[in-house]
Amino acid sequence: MVTLPVLAEDTEAEIYDIFTKARIDPAIEVHCSRCGRKLTGERSRRLGRGPVCHARIMRAVRTLAESPNASARKAAQLIEDGAIVPIASHGGRVFRCVSSDGQRTYLTSVDGCNCSAGLHEHLCYHRVAATVLTTA
């Protein structure tokens, strides 16, 4: 059995490569980023979530997308784009998020983020997205 390497300070390209290899190579064991169950279906492996967890998250994303709040809509877009990835070494509770311009990544959790808004203790859309992925 081959397992995915621990993601610590990986770049977006390395993260993409890891998930692409996992999706293509059935010898690599992939687990749901939300509940930790082993994923066997091609679609589930590609999404990184099983069908039940994916449905729960997408219900929350649809609610956010319909919100009048700009941060909620940006969080929904972040999740839909797959621009927020759990870091394996932190039990799926810390995430690497891609910035809105695609040039930087941030570390975020429900409790904080190292983006400029997060560093000023404001609730950023990265934290909103992390909350949805953690609690949905």
ROROLUM-457137 format. One record per residue (C-alpha): residue number from 1; residue in one letter; x, y, z. Coordinates in nm, 4 decimals, padded with zeros to 6 digits. Example, Ala and Ser with C-alpha at 12.3 -4.5 7.8 and 13.67 -1.06 7.14 Angstrom:
BEGIN
SITE   seq   type          X          Y          Z
SITE     1      A    01.2300   -00.4500    00.7800
SITE     2      S    01.3670   -00.1060    00.7140
***
This chain:
BEGIN
SITE   seq   type          X          Y          Z
SITE     1      M    00.0000    00.0000    00.0000
SITE     2      V    00.1233    00.3484   -00.0918
SITE     3      T   -00.0015    00.6492    00.1039
SITE     4      L   -00.0037    01.0143    00.0152
SITE     5      P    00.2879    01.2163    00.1503
SITE     6      V    00.2269    01.4643    00.4300
SITE     7      L    00.1499    01.8106    00.2969
SITE     8      A    00.3308    02.0784    00.4922
SITE     9      E    00.4656    02.3641    00.2850
SITE    10      D    00.3807    02.2306   -00.0614
SITE    11      T    00.3095    02.4621   -00.3497
SITE    12      E   -00.0159    02.4469   -00.5420
SITE    13      A    00.1589    02.2628   -00.8280
SITE    14      E    00.2904    01.9945   -00.5928
SITE    15      I   -00.0521    01.9565   -00.4318
SITE    16      Y   -00.2086    01.9221   -00.7759
SITE    17      D    00.0511    01.6602   -00.8741
SITE    18      I   -00.0101    01.4577   -00.5578
SITE    19      F   -00.3869    01.4522   -00.6073
SITE    20      T   -00.3528    01.3803   -00.9793
SITE    21      K   -00.1279    01.0808   -00.9069
SITE    22      A   -00.3718    00.9565   -00.6424
SITE    23      R   -00.6633    00.9869   -00.8819
SITE    24      I   -00.4822    00.7996   -01.1593
SITE    25      D   -00.2992    00.5354   -00.9563
SITE    26      P   -00.5417    00.2982   -00.7817
SITE    27      A   -00.2502    00.1620   -00.5740
SITE    28      I   -00.2448    00.4901   -00.3807
SITE    29      E   -00.4944    00.4790   -00.0986
SITE    30      V   -00.7063    00.7933   -00.0792
SITE    31      H   -00.9254    00.8883    00.2164
SITE    32      C   -01.2137    01.1335    00.2450
SITE    33      S   -01.0835    01.4739    00.3512
SITE    34      R   -01.3875    01.5166    00.5758
SITE    35      C   -01.4552    01.1819    00.7488
SITE    36      G   -01.1398    00.9825    00.6713
SITE    37      R   -01.3087    00.6843    00.5055
SITE    38      K   -01.1256    00.5072    00.2239
SITE    39      L   -01.2366    00.6288   -00.1192
SITE    40      T   -01.2765    00.3729   -00.3960
SITE    41      G   -01.4925    00.5353   -00.6634
SITE    42      E   -01.3210    00.7351   -00.9368
SITE    43      R   -01.5360    01.0463   -00.8783
SITE    44      S   -01.4851    01.0303   -00.5020
SITE    45      R   -01.1099    00.9913   -00.5439
SITE    46      R   -01.1041    01.2879   -00.7814
SITE    47      L   -01.3059    01.5069   -00.5412
SITE    48      G   -01.1252    01.3891   -00.2287
SITE    49      R   -01.4610    01.3270   -00.0594
SITE    50      G   -01.7135    01.0465   -00.0507
SITE    51      P   -02.0655    01.0986   -00.1888
SITE    52      V   -02.2306    01.1648    00.1496
SITE    53      C   -01.9671    01.4139    00.2647
SITE    54      H   -01.9633    01.5809   -00.0769
SITE    55      A   -02.3434    01.6225   -00.0696
SITE    56      R   -02.3302    01.7809    00.2771
SITE    57      I   -02.0591    02.0229    00.1744
SITE    58      M   -02.2320    02.1161   -00.1515
SITE    59      R   -02.5576    02.1904    00.0342
SITE    60      A   -02.3645    02.4331    00.2532
SITE    61      V   -02.1894    02.5792   -00.0527
SITE    62      R   -02.5245    02.6446   -00.2259
SITE    63      T   -02.6459    02.8274    00.0859
SITE    64      L   -02.3295    03.0390    00.0930
SITE    65      A   -02.3529    03.1146   -00.2794
SITE    66      E   -02.7033    03.2566   -00.2320
SITE    67      S   -02.5974    03.4783    00.0583
SITE    68      P   -02.5908    03.8571    00.0230
SITE    69      N   -02.2589    03.8492    00.2132
SITE    70      A   -01.9566    03.8813   -00.0184
SITE    71      S   -01.7313    03.6717    00.2083
SITE    72      A   -01.9833    03.3878    00.2065
SITE    73      R   -02.0022    03.3935   -00.1749
SITE    74      K   -01.6204    03.4001   -00.2053
SITE    75      A   -01.5960    03.1058    00.0377
SITE    76      A   -01.8433    02.9105   -00.1761
SITE    77      Q   -01.6355    02.9847   -00.4860
SITE    78      L   -01.3151    02.8797   -00.3077
SITE    79      I   -01.4670    02.5404   -00.2249
SITE    80      E   -01.6227    02.4913   -00.5686
SITE    81      D   -01.2891    02.5693   -00.7372
SITE    82      G   -01.1046    02.3200   -00.5166
SITE    83      A   -00.8764    02.6022   -00.4039
SITE    84      I   -00.8817    02.4901   -00.0406
SITE    85      V   -00.6986    02.1678    00.0455
SITE    86      P   -00.6697    01.9998    00.3864
SITE    87      I   -00.3172    01.9455    00.5168
SITE    88      A   -00.2821    01.5790    00.6070
SITE    89      S   -00.0393    01.6325    00.8937
SITE    90      H   -00.2990    01.8374    01.0805
SITE    91      G   -00.5846    01.5878    01.0670
SITE    92      G   -00.7774    01.7775    00.8018
SITE    93      R   -00.8416    02.0742    01.0319
SITE    94      V   -00.5811    02.3055    00.8784
SITE    95      F   -00.6099    02.4003    00.5137
SITE    96      R   -00.3949    02.5492    00.2418
SITE    97      C   -00.5985    02.8091    00.0478
SITE    98      V   -00.5143    02.9780   -00.2796
SITE    99      S   -00.5456    03.3570   -00.2791
SITE   100      S   -00.8093    03.5244   -00.4962
SITE   101      D   -00.5415    03.6328   -00.7453
SITE   102      G   -00.3905    03.2821   -00.7513
SITE   103      Q   -00.0427    03.4078   -00.6640
SITE   104      R   -00.0173    03.3080   -00.2968
SITE   105      T   -00.1360    03.0422   -00.0574
SITE   106      Y   -00.2452    03.0825    00.3018
SITE   107      L   -00.2713    02.8500    00.5978
SITE   108      T   -00.6144    02.8665    00.7516
SITE   109      S   -00.8337    02.6929    01.0053
SITE   110      V   -01.1625    02.7674    01.1754
SITE   111      D   -00.9698    02.9739    01.4323
SITE   112      G   -00.7381    03.1805    01.2145
SITE   113      C   -00.5726    03.2551    00.8831
SITE   114      N   -00.2420    03.4070    00.7800
SITE   115      C   -00.3913    03.6229    00.5035
SITE   116      S   -00.3872    04.0005    00.5616
SITE   117      A   -00.7449    04.0051    00.6951
SITE   118      G   -00.6767    03.7092    00.9227
SITE   119      L   -00.3606    03.8660    01.0591
SITE   120      H   -00.5738    04.1653    01.1626
SITE   121      E   -00.8139    03.9241    01.3350
SITE   122      H   -01.0938    03.9779    01.0823
SITE   123      L   -01.3133    03.6925    00.9631
SITE   124      C   -01.1867    03.6193    00.6106
SITE   125      Y   -01.3568    03.4049    00.3484
SITE   126      H   -01.0800    03.1445    00.3868
SITE   127      R   -01.1952    03.0823    00.7453
SITE   128      V   -01.5580    03.0666    00.6316
SITE   129      A   -01.4631    02.7986    00.3759
SITE   130      A   -01.2589    02.6089    00.6377
SITE   131      T   -01.5576    02.6163    00.8743
SITE   132      V   -01.7847    02.4700    00.6070
SITE   133      L   -01.5386    02.1920    00.5247
SITE   134      T   -01.4830    02.1144    00.8921
SITE   135      T   -01.8433    02.1210    01.0118
SITE   136      A   -02.0715    02.0456    00.7141
***
